Amino acid sequence: MSVWSHFIHYYKPYRRLFFTDLFCASVVSVVDITFPQVLYFLTHGVFTQSPVEITRVLGVVAVGMLILYGIRYACQYYITTWGHIMGARMESDMRQDLFEHYQRLSFSYYDRNNTGEMMSKLVSDLFDISELAHHGPENVFICTLKIIGSFALLLFLSVKMTLILFLVTLLMIIFSIWQNRKMKAIFMDNRQKIAGVNARVQDSLSGIRVVKSFANEELERKRFDGSNLQFLDSKEGSYRIMGTFHAGNGLFQGLLYTTVLVSGGFFIAEGSLAVSDLAVYALYIGIFMNPIDVLINFTEQFQKGYAGFKRFTDTIHTVPDILEKPDALPLTPVRGNIVFQDVSFRYHQNTQVLDHVNITIAAGKTVALVGPSGGGKTTLCSLLPRFYDVSGGAVLIDGQDVRDVTLKSLRRAIGIVQQDVYLFAGTIRDNIAYGKPDATDAEIMEAAKNASIHDFIMGLDGGYDSYVGERGARLSGGQKQRIAIARVFLKNPPILILDEATSALDNESECHIQAALERLTQNRTTIVVAHRLSTIRNADEIIVITQDGIQERGSHETLLTQNGLYAKYYNIQFEGLDELENG
């Protein structure tokens, strides 16, 4: 019932539209039921009178019927137009809610789920919701009115024949329920399989440069072919069940007409039913059968919509790992004193990544984290803005536990420059302004100058309005990195995290970026994760972290004199450079 209560919740903003739609639906149903009753009135009363009287009554009936069908036209227009608009608005609300929920979910959710599947839930799964939201209550309401109304009038014409009709209808309902259970499972499988197709497409297209560089187009084709065929098998299974469902119900409808014909003929022969009554009875059978036919066809739509909405609610009800406390306070003003206090961390179902780590960073100081991959350097940095929460211990900023402050104020206080820079499809101006959406042009240009990218931008045909392409495909790695640095300059945070910010760059780009980073780190508390040890010589403290925890800590000169792990890493890097230069 939680699924249904959640679905009904989306009708609340459109209650007036919804109830007006149901009112119009009831008017349409009453008008449809009226015609056989008018015919019954004419055949049993009016047509037995004089021609003059018949003509007079027919004139009145014609005017009345025209008025009724005029009202029906207006109501049907409202149902078709505004009923669908209501459904589309509800679908839009659901899509907005799902997108906003995706924004709230923590990194661990994205670690476990594929982007293509999430896109499928956001787009494909909600396609059928609009029709379900509109036609669901309306179809059930109209069909219920028509079935009850026509059934009552059928009883009025012939109780015996109607009871026989009811038995056949009952068998039809039992068959429909049985088939409906099968359809529910197969349509849910359809959703899962098309999500798999979307995931495969997204994965392949996102990595298209890698695919082409390895000439693995055929491998990707085969992988997609597998996902595509699985979806095809699921669709074929659904069509087989639908074929049985629709053909079976068609058979029962034929049985209903056969029952009316045979039983009606029998009762006429018996003398308990007039021929004219059978004609009117046949008209009501059409009205009785029409809503049943509508419900049969609606079942497919319902199962598709329900399957999509079920997957939607499963995601909406996913509780984010990172939650803000109800009494959380803003982190302000921020000086930048950072303490990792006895911090431990493990990913879901994985081994321990950090174990009882203690680090103190004074405001305005720079601390560098070095060591082999997998030691937990990036994870440690991710705990500061609460991308993940500690498994044990605490992370403090200016003496406040980061779990006790609002997420917005916490993350606004921290600027991050990573190795893998993400640029949004749009202009250079848009991407720099992402650090401060309301920034002026002067502020954007100043940030670009500080990041040593202004001259390059002005050399482009479009200047700051130049399009960067998807993920910044039209720019080099160094250019994207400097735009990312400009973005952080514009944000102007008191705390800075540099995560392998120069490790993938050539020497010339690194020189430009290193100069920009030195300007960026001035008067900010900075944590640097680096493999290139030449970039961290001036750090106030260097901490060597391995899978066994903190191994060494101290200044560059101190660690070299200790002749430990840091000295080993340093010598390996610079002996290699010496060999290249001598070679």
Residue pairs with C-beta under 8 A, 6 or more apart in sequence:
2 313
3 306
3 309
3 310
3 313
6 313
6 316
7 133
7 309
10 90
10 93
10 94
10 133
11 18
11 90
11 133
13 89
13 93
14 86
14 89
14 90
17 82
17 83
17 85
17 86
18 86
18 137
20 78
20 82
21 78
21 79
21 82
21 83
21 86
21 134
21 137
21 138
22 137
22 138
22 141
24 74
24 75
24 76
24 78
24 79
25 75
25 79
25 138
25 141
25 142
25 145
26 141
26 142
26 145
27 71
27 72
27 75
28 72
28 75
28 76
28 79
28 142
29 142
29 145
29 146
29 149
30 145
30 149
31 68
31 69
31 71
31 72
32 72
32 146
32 287
32 290
33 146
33 149
33 150
33 153
33 287
34 68
35 65
35 283
36 153
36 280
36 283
36 284
36 287
37 153
38 61
38 65
39 279
39 280
39 283
40 280
42 57
42 61
43 276
43 279
43 280
44 276
46 53
46 54
46 57
46 58
47 54
49 57
79 138
83 134
83 135
83 138
84 130
84 134
86 133
86 134
87 129
87 130
87 131
87 132
87 133
87 134
87 135
88 130
90 129
90 130
90 133
91 126
91 129
91 130
91 133
94 126
94 129
94 309
94 312
95 122
95 123
95 126
97 316
98 121
98 122
98 126
98 312
98 315
98 316
99 122
101 315
101 316
101 318
102 118
102 122
102 315
104 320
105 318
105 320
106 320
106 321
106 322
106 387
106 388
107 382
107 387
107 388
108 321
108 347
108 348
108 388
109 318
109 320
109 321
111 347
111 348
112 348
114 199
114 202
114 203
115 199
115 202
115 206
116 195
116 198
116 199
116 200
116 201
116 202
116 203
117 195
117 196
117 198
117 199
118 315
119 198
119 202
120 191
120 194
120 195
120 198
120 199
121 195
121 311
121 312
121 315
124 191
124 194
124 195
124 198
124 308
125 191
125 195
125 307
125 308
125 309
125 311
125 312
126 308
126 309
126 312
127 308
128 301
128 304
128 305
128 308
129 305
129 308
129 309
129 312
131 301
131 305
132 301
132 302
132 304
132 305
132 306
132 309
133 305
135 298
135 301
136 298
136 302
136 305
139 294
139 295
139 298
140 295
142 291
142 294
143 291
143 292
143 294
143 295
144 291
146 287
146 288
146 290
146 291
147 288
147 291
147 292
149 287
150 284
150 287
150 288
151 162
151 166
151 288
153 284
154 161
154 162
154 165
154 281
154 284
154 285
154 288
155 162
157 273
157 277
157 280
157 281
157 284
158 264
158 267
158 272
158 273
158 277
158 281
160 263
160 267
160 272
161 259
161 260
161 263
161 264
161 267
161 273
161 281
164 259
164 263
165 256
165 259
165 260
165 285
165 288
168 252
168 255
168 256
168 259
169 252
169 256
169 292
171 252
172 249
172 252
172 253
172 256
172 292
175 248
175 249
175 252
176 245
176 249
176 296
176 299
179 241
179 244
179 245
179 248
180 245
180 299
180 303
182 241
183 238
183 241
183 242
183 245
183 299
183 300
183 303
184 303
184 306
184 307
186 234
186 237
186 238
186 241
187 238
187 303
187 304
187 306
187 307
188 307
188 310
188 311
189 234
189 237
189 238
190 231
190 234
190 235
190 238
190 304
190 307
191 307
191 308
191 311
193 227
193 230
193 231
193 233
193 234
193 235
194 231
195 311
196 227
196 230
196 231
197 224
197 227
197 228
197 231
199 227
200 223
200 224
200 227
201 224
204 211
204 220
204 223
204 224
211 217
211 219
211 220
242 300
245 296
245 299
245 300
246 296
249 292
249 293
249 296
253 289
253 292
253 293
256 285
256 289
257 285
260 281
260 282
260 285
264 273
264 278
264 281
264 282
267 273
268 274
268 275
268 278
273 281
321 388
321 389
322 386
322 387
322 388
322 389
322 407
324 406
324 407
325 403
325 404
328 404
328 405
328 406
328 407
329 400
329 404
329 405
329 406
330 405
330 406
330 408
330 409
331 397
331 398
331 400
331 402
331 405
331 406
331 409
331 410
331 413
332 409
334 397
334 398
334 413
334 494
334 495
335 363
335 398
335 494
336 361
336 363
336 364
336 397
336 398
336 494
336 495
336 524
336 525
337 361
337 362
337 363
337 396
337 397
337 398
337 399
337 525
338 359
338 360
338 361
338 384
338 395
338 396
338 397
338 495
338 525
338 527
339 359
339 360
339 361
339 394
339 395
339 396
339 399
340 357
340 358
340 359
340 360
340 380
340 383
340 393
340 395
341 358
341 393
341 394
341 395
341 396
342 356
342 357
342 358
342 392
342 393
342 394
343 354
343 356
343 357
343 358
343 380
343 383
343 390
343 392
343 393
343 394
343 395
344 352
344 354
344 355
344 356
344 357
344 390
344 391
344 392
344 393
345 352
345 353
345 354
345 376
345 379
345 383
345 388
345 390
345 391
345 392
346 352
346 353
346 391
347 353
347 388
353 376
353 379
354 376
354 379
354 380
354 549
355 549
356 392
356 393
356 549
357 376
357 380
357 393
357 545
357 549
357 550
358 550
359 367
359 380
359 543
359 550
361 367
361 525
361 527
361 541
362 525
362 540
363 398
363 494
363 525
364 523
364 524
364 525
365 525
365 526
365 540
365 541
366 521
366 525
366 526
366 527
366 528
366 538
366 539
366 540
366 541
367 526
367 527
367 528
367 539
367 540
367 541
367 542
367 543
368 527
368 528
368 529
368 530
368 536
368 539
368 541
368 542
368 543
369 377
369 380
369 381
369 527
369 528
369 529
369 530
369 543
369 545
370 377
370 529
370 530
370 531
370 533
370 536
370 542
370 543
370 544
370 545
370 566
370 569
371 377
371 544
371 545
371 546
371 551
371 565
372 546
372 547
374 547
375 545
375 546
375 547
376 545
376 547
377 529
377 545
378 499
378 500
378 529
379 388
380 545
381 416
381 497
381 499
381 527
381 529
382 388
383 389
383 390
383 395
383 402
384 395
384 397
384 402
384 414
384 495
384 497
384 527
385 402
385 410
385 411
385 414
385 416
385 497
386 402
386 403
386 407
386 410
386 411
389 403
394 401
394 402
394 403
395 401
395 402
396 402
397 405
397 410
397 413
397 495
402 410
412 491
412 493
413 493
413 494
413 495
414 493
414 495
414 496
414 497
415 435
415 488
415 491
415 492
415 493
415 495
415 496
415 497
415 520
415 524
416 488
416 496
416 497
416 499
417 481
417 484
417 485
417 488
417 496
417 497
417 498
417 499
417 501
417 517
417 520
418 484
418 499
418 500
418 501
419 499
419 500
419 501
419 503
419 504
421 472
421 477
421 480
421 481
421 483
421 484
422 471
422 472
423 431
423 468
423 471
423 472
423 475
423 480
423 483
423 484
424 430
424 431
424 434
425 467
425 468
425 469
425 470
425 471
426 467
426 468
427 462
427 464
427 465
427 466
427 467
427 468
428 457
428 460
428 463
428 464
428 465
428 466
428 468
428 483
429 441
429 444
429 464
429 465
431 468
431 472
431 483
431 487
432 439
432 444
432 447
432 448
432 464
432 483
432 486
432 487
432 490
433 439
433 444
433 490
434 487
435 447
435 486
435 487
435 488
435 489
435 490
435 491
436 443
436 490
436 491
436 492
439 447
439 490
441 464
443 490
444 464
444 486
444 490
445 454
445 464
446 489
447 486
447 487
447 489
447 490
448 454
448 457
448 464
448 483
448 486
450 485
450 486
450 489
450 516
450 519
450 520
451 482
451 483
451 485
451 486
451 489
451 516
451 520
452 482
452 512
452 513
452 515
452 516
453 479
453 482
453 483
453 485
453 486
456 479
456 482
457 463
457 464
457 466
460 466
466 474
467 474
468 474
468 475
468 480
468 483
469 475
472 479
472 480
472 483
475 483
476 509
477 504
477 505
477 509
478 505
478 506
478 508
478 509
478 510
478 512
478 513
481 501
481 502
481 505
481 509
481 513
482 512
482 513
482 516
485 501
485 513
485 516
485 517
485 520
488 496
488 520
489 520
493 524
494 524
494 525
495 524
495 525
495 526
495 527
496 520
496 521
496 524
496 525
496 526
496 527
497 526
497 527
497 529
498 517
498 521
498 526
498 527
498 528
498 529
498 530
499 529
500 529
500 530
500 531
501 513
501 517
501 528
502 509
502 510
502 513
502 514
502 517
502 530
502 532
502 535
503 530
503 531
503 532
505 513
510 532
510 535
514 535
528 535
528 536
528 539
530 536
532 573
533 566
533 569
533 570
533 573
534 573
534 574
536 542
536 556
537 556
538 556
539 555
539 556
540 555
541 553
541 554
541 555
542 552
542 553
542 554
542 555
542 556
542 559
542 566
543 550
543 552
543 553
544 550
544 551
544 552
544 553
544 559
544 564
544 565
544 566
545 551
546 565
551 564
551 565
552 559
552 562
552 564
552 565
552 566
553 559
554 562
559 566
559 567
560 566
560 567
560 570
